[in-house]
């Protein structure tokens, strides 16, 4: 029987890490994000690049979307750190590798990775095995979201200072949560110290996707998530997500469409690599 205290990350977290590595290995420079750390953590079989979900051409849009959102978060955290924010919280951290790939920036912060207890034990051991270690400024915060939604209490126990501003990131999570749960999370973040910022991705309803290929891709992703017992249950229009953030208590809310990320990070590429549409970002500040 699998020890619940030592559970590998789910297939979605691994896929995201492998797509980030694929960007480095198959896409032409300049790379939007250079990250093969997640690949080393996941340590897949040697034939991982032959998997159907790693097909370089068929999954290029998804791969580009994954690295675009990671780069957006990285740029946001760097900007806020330059303005004195010293706490960074990653909700549902999975195989996030910011602390390992950007140690000079991360060392200026206290980075809190919040995730399920089992995968966190697994990740802690992998980081130590690979020589990255757990520096003092990196806090792995185990939270059983299903049994205990009060992640802020666990965060405070790990050294989070509620009196100081923070950047909070939540990527690739809202589609798996009820809208009530996401609204509750935003209310908790909105109660943090003034100057705090959240960046949260969300999936658009399929009917808002203008590209037929993206609609087909989203439908395939939905079926895959269902088959993995992690179904997509929540989609948001941009106006709906902005309204949820305002109702939660944020005074400054912005919608960042995927098209903006495409222009910011992929303009002028000779290989034509572009993010697929379907996932946008909420950026809101207290």
C-alpha distance (Angstrom), angle and dihedral (degrees) to the residues before:
residue distance angle dihedral
X1 . . .
X2 3.81 . .
X3 3.76 113.0 .
X4 3.84 104.6 -119.5
X5 3.80 88.3 -147.3
X6 3.80 90.8 62.9
X7 3.80 109.4 41.3
X8 3.78 122.8 153.9
X9 3.82 116.5 -124.8
X10 3.79 117.0 -88.3
X11 3.78 122.1 -93.8
X12 3.80 92.8 -100.7
X13 3.81 92.9 58.3
X14 3.80 90.6 47.8
X15 3.81 92.4 48.3
X16 3.81 91.2 52.9
X17 3.81 90.8 50.7
X18 3.80 91.9 49.1
X19 3.81 92.4 48.7
X20 3.80 89.5 54.0
X21 3.80 88.8 53.0
X22 3.82 91.6 45.5
X23 3.80 88.9 57.4
X24 3.80 89.1 60.9
X25 3.78 95.1 41.7
X26 3.81 103.1 44.0
X27 3.81 108.7 18.3
X28 3.78 122.2 81.2
X29 3.81 121.2 -110.6
X30 2.92 140.0 -66.7
X31 3.78 90.3 71.5
X32 3.78 115.9 -153.8
X33 3.79 88.9 -147.3
X34 3.80 127.7 8.8
X35 3.78 105.8 -148.9
X36 3.78 127.4 146.5
X37 3.79 94.1 142.0
X38 3.80 92.0 94.5
X39 3.80 89.1 53.6
X40 3.80 89.9 54.8
X41 3.79 91.0 48.4
X42 3.80 94.2 48.7
X43 3.83 93.7 44.0
X44 3.82 95.1 -165.4
X45 3.79 124.3 -169.5
X46 3.80 114.7 -71.4
X47 3.81 91.5 -105.9
X48 3.81 94.3 55.6
X49 3.81 93.0 121.3
X50 3.80 90.1 63.1
X51 3.81 92.7 60.9
X52 3.84 113.3 117.1
X53 3.81 90.9 -121.7
X54 3.81 89.6 56.1
X55 3.82 96.2 52.9
X56 3.83 101.0 140.5
X57 3.80 95.6 -140.8
X58 3.79 102.1 34.3
X59 3.82 94.1 48.8
X60 3.81 99.8 36.3
X61 3.81 94.1 109.9
X62 3.79 93.2 50.4
X63 3.81 91.0 45.8
X64 3.80 90.7 51.3
X65 3.81 91.4 48.6
X66 3.79 91.6 52.5
X67 3.80 94.5 51.5
X68 3.82 91.7 42.2
X69 3.78 94.0 56.6
X70 3.82 91.9 44.4
X71 3.80 90.1 51.4
X72 3.81 91.8 48.0
X73 3.80 90.4 53.8
X74 3.79 91.9 45.5
X75 3.80 91.7 51.3
X76 3.81 91.3 47.1
X77 3.80 93.3 50.2
X78 3.81 91.2 47.1
X79 3.80 91.5 50.2
X80 3.80 92.9 48.8
X81 3.80 91.8 46.3
X82 3.80 88.7 53.7
X83 3.82 87.1 56.4
X84 3.78 94.4 50.9
X85 3.81 104.5 -92.2
X86 3.80 105.7 142.2
X87 3.81 105.2 -179.4
X88 3.80 128.0 74.8
X89 3.80 122.0 -176.5
X90 3.81 122.7 -167.4
X91 3.80 113.1 -164.0
X92 3.78 113.4 -155.3
X93 3.79 90.3 8.1
X94 3.80 98.0 -178.4
X95 3.81 108.5 162.6
X96 3.79 95.2 -15.5
X97 3.80 108.6 155.6
X98 3.80 104.8 -173.1
X99 3.81 91.4 117.7
X100 3.81 91.8 54.0
X101 3.80 101.6 39.1
X102 3.82 96.5 41.7
X103 3.83 103.9 32.5
X104 3.81 95.0 152.3
X105 3.81 91.8 58.2
X106 3.80 94.0 37.5
X107 3.80 92.4 51.9
X108 3.82 88.7 63.0
X109 3.80 88.4 60.8
X110 3.75 141.8 47.4
X111 3.80 103.1 -116.0
X112 3.81 117.1 -155.9
X113 3.79 116.6 -165.1
X114 3.80 109.5 -164.5
X115 3.79 116.6 -164.3
X116 3.79 145.5 130.9
X117 3.83 113.1 -58.8
X118 3.82 97.7 -118.8
X119 3.81 98.1 52.5
X120 3.80 89.6 42.9
X121 3.81 92.3 57.7
X122 3.81 88.3 48.4
X123 3.81 92.2 49.1
X124 3.80 93.5 46.3
X125 3.80 90.5 54.2
X126 3.82 92.8 45.5
X127 3.82 92.0 50.7
X128 3.78 89.9 52.1
X129 3.82 93.1 44.6
X130 3.81 91.4 52.2
X131 3.79 93.9 48.1
X132 3.80 98.7 -110.4
X133 3.78 92.8 110.9
X134 3.80 125.9 -173.7
X135 3.81 108.6 -77.2
X136 3.77 118.6 -154.0
X137 3.81 92.6 -105.2
X138 3.84 92.6 57.3
X139 3.80 115.5 81.3
X140 3.82 120.2 -173.4
X141 3.79 105.4 -155.0
X142 3.83 115.5 -164.6
X143 3.79 114.4 -149.5
X144 3.80 127.1 169.0
X145 3.80 96.0 -146.2
X146 3.81 93.2 -169.2
X147 3.79 95.1 51.6
X148 3.81 99.2 32.3
X149 3.78 121.8 23.9
X150 3.81 92.1 178.8
X151 3.78 95.3 99.8
X152 3.81 90.9 153.9
X153 3.81 91.2 68.2
X154 3.79 90.9 53.1
X155 3.80 89.7 45.0
X156 3.80 91.5 54.2
X157 3.79 90.3 48.7
X158 3.81 87.5 56.2
X159 3.80 91.6 55.4
X160 3.79 103.9 -88.0
X161 3.82 111.6 155.7
X162 3.80 108.4 -140.7
X163 3.79 89.4 -167.5
X164 3.80 92.9 64.4
X165 3.83 127.7 67.0
X166 3.77 122.4 -103.2
X167 3.78 143.0 -174.3
X168 3.80 112.8 -123.6
X169 3.80 121.8 -164.7
X170 3.79 127.4 -166.9
X171 3.80 114.6 173.4
X172 3.78 128.4 172.1
X173 3.81 92.8 2.2
X174 3.82 112.1 95.1
X175 3.81 95.1 71.8
X176 3.81 89.7 63.7
X177 3.83 95.4 48.9
X178 3.77 132.4 73.5
X179 3.78 114.6 -106.2
X180 3.79 88.1 -114.9
X181 3.81 91.0 57.0
X182 3.81 92.6 49.3
X183 3.81 91.2 48.1
X184 3.81 89.7 51.0
X185 3.80 91.0 50.8
X186 3.80 91.1 51.0
X187 3.81 90.8 50.0
X188 3.80 89.5 53.8
X189 3.81 92.0 49.8
X190 3.81 91.6 45.6
X191 3.80 87.6 58.6
X192 3.80 92.5 61.1
X193 3.79 122.5 104.6
X194 3.82 118.8 -63.2
X195 3.78 111.4 -87.0
X196 3.80 93.7 41.3
X197 3.81 119.3 135.3
X198 3.80 133.8 -162.1
X199 3.80 127.0 -159.6
X200 3.80 111.9 -166.0
X201 3.79 128.3 172.8
X202 3.80 122.9 -143.8
X203 3.78 136.9 -178.2
X204 3.78 121.1 -116.5
X205 3.81 120.4 -131.7
X206 3.83 108.6 -94.0
X207 3.81 92.1 -115.7
X208 3.82 90.4 64.6
X209 3.80 92.6 59.3
X210 3.80 108.6 100.7
X211 3.80 96.6 -169.0
X212 3.79 114.4 79.5
X213 3.81 91.7 -151.6
X214 3.79 90.1 55.5
X215 3.81 91.3 50.7
X216 3.79 89.7 51.7
X217 3.80 90.4 47.6
X218 3.80 92.2 49.7
X219 3.80 90.9 50.3
X220 3.80 90.1 51.2
X221 3.81 90.1 49.6
X222 3.81 90.6 50.4
X223 3.80 91.2 52.1
X224 3.79 91.4 47.8
X225 3.79 91.9 49.5
X226 3.80 90.5 49.2
X227 3.79 91.4 50.3
X228 3.82 89.7 51.2
X229 3.84 90.7 52.6
X230 3.81 90.2 -113.9
X231 3.81 100.6 104.2
X232 3.79 124.6 -173.4
X233 3.80 105.2 -113.3
X234 3.82 105.4 163.5
X235 3.79 132.8 55.7
X236 3.80 126.7 170.6
X237 3.76 137.5 -160.5
X238 3.82 110.9 -136.8
X239 3.82 91.2 -110.9
X240 3.80 90.6 51.4
X241 3.79 93.5 51.2
X242 3.81 92.1 47.4
X243 3.81 89.4 50.3
X244 3.81 91.6 50.7
X245 3.82 90.0 52.2
X246 3.81 93.0 48.5
X247 3.81 91.5 48.2
X248 3.80 88.6 50.4
X249 3.80 89.4 60.0
X250 3.81 106.4 -95.6
X251 3.78 114.5 142.0
X252 3.80 97.7 -168.0
X253 3.81 115.4 48.7
X254 3.80 130.9 168.0
X255 3.78 135.9 -178.0
X256 3.81 115.0 -142.9
X257 3.82 109.3 -165.4
X258 3.75 120.8 -150.8
X259 3.81 87.4 -116.6
X260 3.80 89.3 64.4
X261 3.80 90.4 53.8
X262 3.80 89.1 48.7
X263 3.80 91.4 55.2
X264 3.79 93.8 41.8
X265 3.79 98.4 49.6
X266 3.81 108.7 17.0
X267 3.81 107.1 37.2
X268 3.78 115.7 130.3
X269 3.79 97.2 11.9
X270 3.78 113.3 156.7
X271 3.82 91.8 -146.5
X272 3.81 93.6 56.0
X273 3.80 92.9 -127.8
X274 3.81 109.7 168.4
X275 3.80 134.6 165.1
X276 3.79 117.2 -104.8
X277 3.79 115.9 -114.9
X278 3.77 121.9 -114.7
X279 3.80 104.9 78.4
X280 3.80 120.0 76.7
X281 3.80 132.6 173.6
X282 3.79 134.1 -120.6
X283 3.80 114.5 -150.7
X284 3.81 113.4 -173.3
X285 3.80 133.9 167.4
X286 3.78 135.3 -161.7
